[in-house]
Every structure is written in structure tokens, then in C-alpha cells.
Amino acid sequence: MHIKFIILLTVAFCMTQQESIAAGPENFQTDQLVAWCIVPFDANKRGPAARAEMVKELGLARVAYDWRQEHIAQFEEEVQQYQKHGIEFFAFWSWHDSLEPLIENYDIHPQIWMMLAEPAAATQDEKVKKAANQLLPLALKTQKLGCKLGLYNHGGWAGDPGNMVAVCQYLRKEHNFDHVGIVYNFHHGHEHIEDFAAAFKKMQPYLLCLNLNGMADPKTVQGNKNKIIPIGDGKHEAAMIQTVIDSDYTGPIGILDHRSELDSKESLRLNINGLKKVLEQ
């Protein structure tokens, strides 16, 4: 009996270890993931209470809040519902002045995600300086509010990893804005697939959040076609995710809805399950 008990303990320990390895690093666990693009893209048009319940039911505990004009009146209720359900108001898209009193009144400190603009300039150095200077008012505001400011890639010059790094470095060196970093999105980075390992290495010291997506072959991505697909349904995301894991990146990981034809709950579930499958490979 004693020997059998030891054997059972050994088997149980090995199974636990295997499950842990299959689940992936801690920042890839479901309760650590950040739900992104779930407000204006939800086919069911949930309000704050229903959205918070949906997020909680999926086992998620962090939301990056994307919004449109019609959602401004709901900002405070959204914060209240997240706090009621134990959900972190993790990030906020762009900026709106009505957020500032909520940050102070509810003691929240979301990351502020903002796209760079490509300025007209003759040289790369001038472009970097102009792009950085355009952000100075928001960089100062977010610093005072205790919020990180994330430069968000959305294609073009402003979404190039090297350019975002250069702007971060400028703001940190010239203005001591160490709270400025980068938010990198797979779905806006199909042109970076071939050199993703090198691009990620450049960005990693500044990375505030990494948003995942299924990555089809860039040749098949035309407009929105094949641009947003579930994790695990693409050709390249598994290798890209492995690069991230191998780098020992321990920062936040996001998953998308961003599919207006689907219920956000279904879209997020597809990504949660797809990510688990990729991590088990």
C-alpha cells in the first residue's frame, strides 16, 4: 500500500507539472489576459453591467476600454461595474477629459493608449522629435495622473517598431517621461512577421501590453479580409508567441474581439481556447 501511495503521488505530481507546462507562462493565463475592443464591436451591444458580467463569466479580469461618442455617458458606470465585479480597468483608448475625474474619484490608473501621428519632416530625427513633441501635453497629463502612456501601433511610419522605440527613447531621455511605453498589436503588424523576433527584442524594454491575434499569411490580408482571426487559426502566431515566451516577457497580454459580426463573448472565447491550443503545441 505504501509503495502504491508513493506511485500515485508521483503520477499526480507529474500530471500537475505537465498541466502547468501546457498552460504556459503566468501572463498567458486566462485571468491575466486583457480583453480589448469589446465595447464598440460587440454584436450584442451590451451595456456596462452586462459587459462586466460577460467578462467575469469568461474568467477574465482585465479590460482595455475602447469607446465611441455614444459611450461617453457610460464611462462612470463602466468603472463602477468593473469594480463591482472585480475587473481591472486596465487601459483606456485615446483620451477624453471626462476620464480625469474618474481616475481621481475611483482611484484607477489605466494605461492610456494613443496612436502616433507621422509628422512632415525632412529627416528621420526630425520626424521622431516632432512626433514626440506632439505627445508632450498628454505625456505630462498622464504622468501627473499616475497613468502609463502607450504608443499604439496602427500601421505606417507611426506603427513601425523602430520608430515607436525611437519616440519612447526621446521622451524618456529629453523629458524624463519614463511612464511612456509601447502597446504592440499583432493585427496591425502583418508587415513585421518576417522580422518579428528582432522587432520584439527592440520593443520589449518599453512594452506595456502585447495584443495577440491569429496571423494569416500577409499576402492574403486585403483590407479587413483575414486581418482579424482567432488565435490558433492563423499560420504565424504560434511561432510569434513562442518568440515572446522565449524572451521571458512577463508583461500584460491582450486578446481581441474587434469583430462586429460576432457576440463579443464568442469572439473572446475563440481566442481564449485558441491560445490554450497554441500553448499546448
N, C-alpha and C positions, 0 to 999 in steps of 0.2 A: 504493500500500500504506500509506503514511504517513497519508494522509487517511482511509482506511478504518479504520485503527487508532484514530485520534482519534475517529471517529464511534462505533466500538464502545465506547470508553471512556466517551464521553458518554452513550450509551444505558444502559450498565451503571450509571453514576452516578445517572442519573435513576430507574432501576428501584429502586436501593437506597434512594433518598430516598423514593420512593412507598411501598415496603415499610415503611420506618421510620414514615412518617406513618400508614399504615394500622394499624400495630401499636399505636399510641397511646403515651402517656407511659410513662416507665420504671416507675413504680409500678404500672402495669397489666400489665406483662409477667408471663408465667406463673411464672417463677422468683422473682418478688417477691410473688406472691399468698399470702394466708394461708388455709389450709384450716380451716374452722370447722364444728363439730357433726358430726364424723365418727366419734366413739367410740361413744356410746350409740345412734346412729341407723343404724349400718351393718347392712344386712340380712344380710351375711355374717359378722357378729360376729367380725371379725378381732382377733387379739391384737396386742401391741406390735410384734413383728418383722414380721408380715405387713402391718400398717398402715404402718410406715415404708417397707417395700418398695413398697407401693401408691402412697404419696405421691411417692416418688422416681421411679417409673415414669411418673407423670403430668407430671414436670418441675417439681413444686412443691418448695419448700424451707423452708416455714414452716407450723407448725401451732399453732392455738389449741385447747387441750385441754379438752374438755367431758367430764364423768365422772359416774358414778353410784356407789352404795355398792360394787358388785361390782368396780369398777375400782381401788379404793384400794390393794389389794395389788400392783397392777401399775405404780404411779407410777414407781418407780425403774427398772424395766425399760423403761418408755416413754422416759424420759430417756436411758437408755443406748442404746437403739435409734436414737433421733433423732441422737445424737452419732455413732454408728457410720455412719449413712447421710448425714451432713452436713446434717441438717434442724434448723432453729432451733425450740426450744421457746418459741414466741413469746408465748403467753398461757395463762392458767390460769383456769378458771371458778370464781368464788366464792373460797372459802378452805378449806384443810384443814391442820391442824397438821403432818401428815407431810410436807408440801411444804417446810417451812422447812429441815430438814437437807439436802434435795436441792439447794436453792438454794445453800447454802454448800459442799457437797461437790463439786458438779459445775459450780460457777461459772456458773449460769444465772440470768437475771434477767427472768423472764416478766412481762408485764403481768398484773395481777390484775383480772378483770372482775367487777363487782358491781352488782346492781340496787339502786337506791334504794328506800326504803320511804316511802310517803306518811304523814306523821305527822298526828295530830289536832291542829289548831290553829285559832285564830280568824282569823288574818290570813296573807297570803302570806309576809310577812317572818318570822313565827314558824315557818311550815312549813319555809322554807328553812333557818333556823337549827337547828331540830330534826333535819331530815334530815341536815344536815352533821354535827351533833354525834353522831348515831348511828354515823357512819363514823370518828370520831376514833381509836378503837383500831386499826382496820385501816389507816388512813392513816398512823399512826405506825409500825406494824409494817412496812408496805411501804416507807416512807421509809428505815428502818434497813437493810432488806434490799436496797436499791437497785433496787426494782421500781416501775414506774408503776402507779397505781390508776385504772382506767377505770370511770366511771359508765355502766352499760349500760342502754339504753332497752328497755323491755318493755311499753309502753303506759301509759295513765293519766297521772296527775299526774307521777309519777316518771319517765315516759318522754318528757315534753314537753321539746323542745329548750331553751326558755327557762328552764324550771325546773332542768334539768341544768346549764346555764350559770351560773345564779344560785348553785347549790350549789358548783360549782367556784370561782367567784369568792370566795365566802365562805371556803372552806377555804384558798385561797391568800392572801387578804388578812388573815384573822384568825389563821391558824395557820402561815403560810409553807409550806403544802403545795403547792409548785409542781409536784410529780410527779403530782398528781391531774388527770385529764382525762376525756374522753368517748369512749365507743365507741358509734357510731350504726349501727343495723341497718335497712336498707330494709324487711325483712319485718315489723318491728314499727312501721313508720312510714307505713302507708297513709293515715292521717288527716292526714299532713303533706304529701301530694303537691302540693296546690294552692299551698302557700306554701313549697315546699322550698327555693327559691333564697334566700329571706330567712332560713329556719331554718338552712340550711347556713352562711350568712355569719356568723351568731351563734356557731355551734359551732366553726367552722374553727380559731380560735386555740387551742382546747382539745382538738382531735380527736386521739385516739391510734390509732384504726382505724375504717375505714368498710366495713361488710359489705354486699355487693350482693345483689340478688335480682331476679327478674322481677316486675314490678309490674302486677298486674291492676287493672282499674277497681275502686275501693273498694266500689262498690255490689254487686259480685259476690263480695266476700270475706265469707264467713259461717263463723265459727269457723276451722277449718283449711282450709276449702274455698277454693281459689285463693290461699291465703296464701303458700305456698312453691312457686314455679315457676321453671324455668330462666331465666337471663338471656337476653334476646332473644325470649322467648315472651310477654312482657307488653306492656302498652300504654304505660307511662310511664317505664320505667327508662332508655330511650335518652336522653330529654330530661334526666332527673336526672343521668345520668352525664356528659352534656355540660356541665351546670352545674358539676359537680365539676372537670372538665378546664379549663373557662374560668376557674375560681377560682385556678388554679395550685397546687392542693393537691398536695403531693408525699409525703404520708404513706402509711402502710400501707393496702392494700385487701384485703378478705377475700371469699371465696366460700363458699357453704354446701353441705352435704349436707342434714341435717335432714329426710330423707325415709326413714323406717324401712322403707318397702316396696321400696327400691332398694339395690343394691350401692353403697356409697359411691364406689367408683371410677367407676361410671357416672354418678352424680349430679354429682360434681365435673367429669367430662369434659364433661357437658352444659353446665355453667356456663363452663368454660374456652372451649369452642367458641362458645357464645352470646356471651360477652364479646368475643371476636375479631370476630364478625359485627357487633356493635353498634359497635365502634370503627372498622370499615371503612366504615360507612354515611356 
